[in-house]
Amino acid sequence: MKLFEYALHFDMLGDRNSCSKTDPDATFMHMKYDYYNHTNVFKPGYNVQVGVSDGFIRNIYVSSDCSDIQTYIPFMEKYKLMYGKLPLKTPADAGYGSYDNYMYCRENGIELFMKYPGYYEESKKTNDKNRFRASHFERTEDGGYICPAGHEFEVDKVTTDTRGV
């Protein structure tokens, strides 16, 4: 019986890693703490994307994806289906930054106004705790790196992550 119950739960999950028993389409997401009801911060919910232009709502996309990275391309495809073309610019925060989303913008002629995931980390001021992070290293002319203490490093191997999400 337990194996049958687990099989039903795996069917409900699909490609997600969580769902609610009361609403199988919802995904457990990290929500803000409710001070009045003292409820847990993980609640079943939906990810709602809203596209606004000149004060008008142009597009709405609701999904059970718990992160914004996976919602950008379906949101844009829905926009294209409704209006017959894609917008020229789509400003988005670092939550949307991924290789797949950048390539989608490039392939469809969308000007990139999307920050990458490490943007906020790199913009932090340098202090004793973070001064030796890779974002604070300087590049040399031959492609090497110089750490904040002045030591030069050779690049052993360069890789590009194209796995996407």
N, C-alpha and C positions, 0 to 999 in steps of 0.2 A: 504494500500500500504506500509506503514511504517513497519508494522509487517512482511510482506513478505520480505522487504529489510533486516530487522534484521535477519530473518531466513536464508537468503542467506549468510549474513556475518558470522553467527554462523557455518554454513556448511563449509565455507572457513577456519575458525579458526581451526576446529578440536579440538585437545587437547592443542593448544597453546593459549596464551593470547593476541597475536597481529599478524597482517600480513599487507602486503602492498596491496593497491588496484591495483597497476600496475604490481606487481609480487606476486600473492597469496601464492606461496610457500615460499617466504622469510619472515623472522621474523624481527621486529624492534629490533635492538640491539644498545647498547651504543658504539659508535665509537669514535675515537680520533677526536678532533676539527680540521676542515679544515681552516687554516688561510687564504688561498687564496680566497676561495669562501664564507667564513663566513657562512657556513651552520650549521644547527642544529647538535647536537651530536648524536641524535637518527636517524638511517638510516636503511632501509631494507637491510638485509644481510644474509649470510649463515655462518655456523660454519664449518670450514674446519680443519680436523685432518690429519696430515701427520706423518707416522711412518718411521724413517730412521735407517738403520743399516749399519755400515761400509761405510758411505757416499752414500749409495744407498737408494732410496725411495722404501720401501717395501709395503706400504699400504697407501691408501688415502680414507678418509671417509668424505662426505659432508652431512650436515643435517641442518635443520631449528631450531634445539634446541639452545636456547640462552645461555645456560651454558654448561660447559665441563663435568659436573657430569653425565649427561644422555648420553653422547657420548662414554664413555669408553667401555662399554660392547658390543654395536653394532660394534664398531671399532675392538675389539678383535675377535668377532665372524666372521667378514669378513676376518680377517687375518687367522683364523683357516680354513675357507672355501677355501681360496686360497692356503695355504701351508700344510694343513692336520694336523697341530699341532700348539700349542700356544708357544710363546717365553717363556724362563725361567725367564727373568727379564723384567720389563717395568717401567722405571723411569718416574714419572709424578709429576707435582707440586700439590699444595694444592687445586687447582681448580677441581681436579678429586676425591678428598677425600670424600668418603661417605661409609656408612655401606654396601650398596649393592656392590660397587666396591671392597671393602676389602674382602667381603665374596666370590665374584667371583674369586678373586686372590687365596684365600685360597683353595677353592673347586677345582680349576684347576691347582694347584701346581705352581703358579707363585710367585716368590720371591717378596716380597712387598718392593718397593722403592717409595711409594706414601706418600707424607706428608699429614697429617690430617689438616682440615680447621683452627684449632686454633694454628698451629705450629708457624706461624710468630708472633702471639700475645704473645705466651709464651716465644719466644726468645728475645723479647724486654727487654731492661734494665729496672730495677725497679726504679721508681721515685715516687714523692709524689702523683701524679695523679693516678697511676695504681698499687700502692703497695698492695692494698686490693682486688685485683682481685683473683679469685679462683686459677688461675694458679700459684700464688706466695705463696699459703698456703703450709705448710709442713704436711706430714702424720705422724701420731703416730703409734706405734706398734699395738694398738687395733683397728685401722681403723678410728680414729678421725682425726681432722685437727687442726693445730695451725696457727693462723694468724700472720702476721709480727710483731704485737704488743705483741705477746706472749700469747694471750688468746686461750684456748682450746675449741673446739666445738665438740659436739657429732653428729654423723651421724643419722639423723632421718629416712631417707628413701633413698634407692638407686634404681635408675631406669636405664634401658638400652633402648635407642631409636633404635628400629629395623624397623622403618617405611621406611627407605631408603630415596629416593628422595621425 
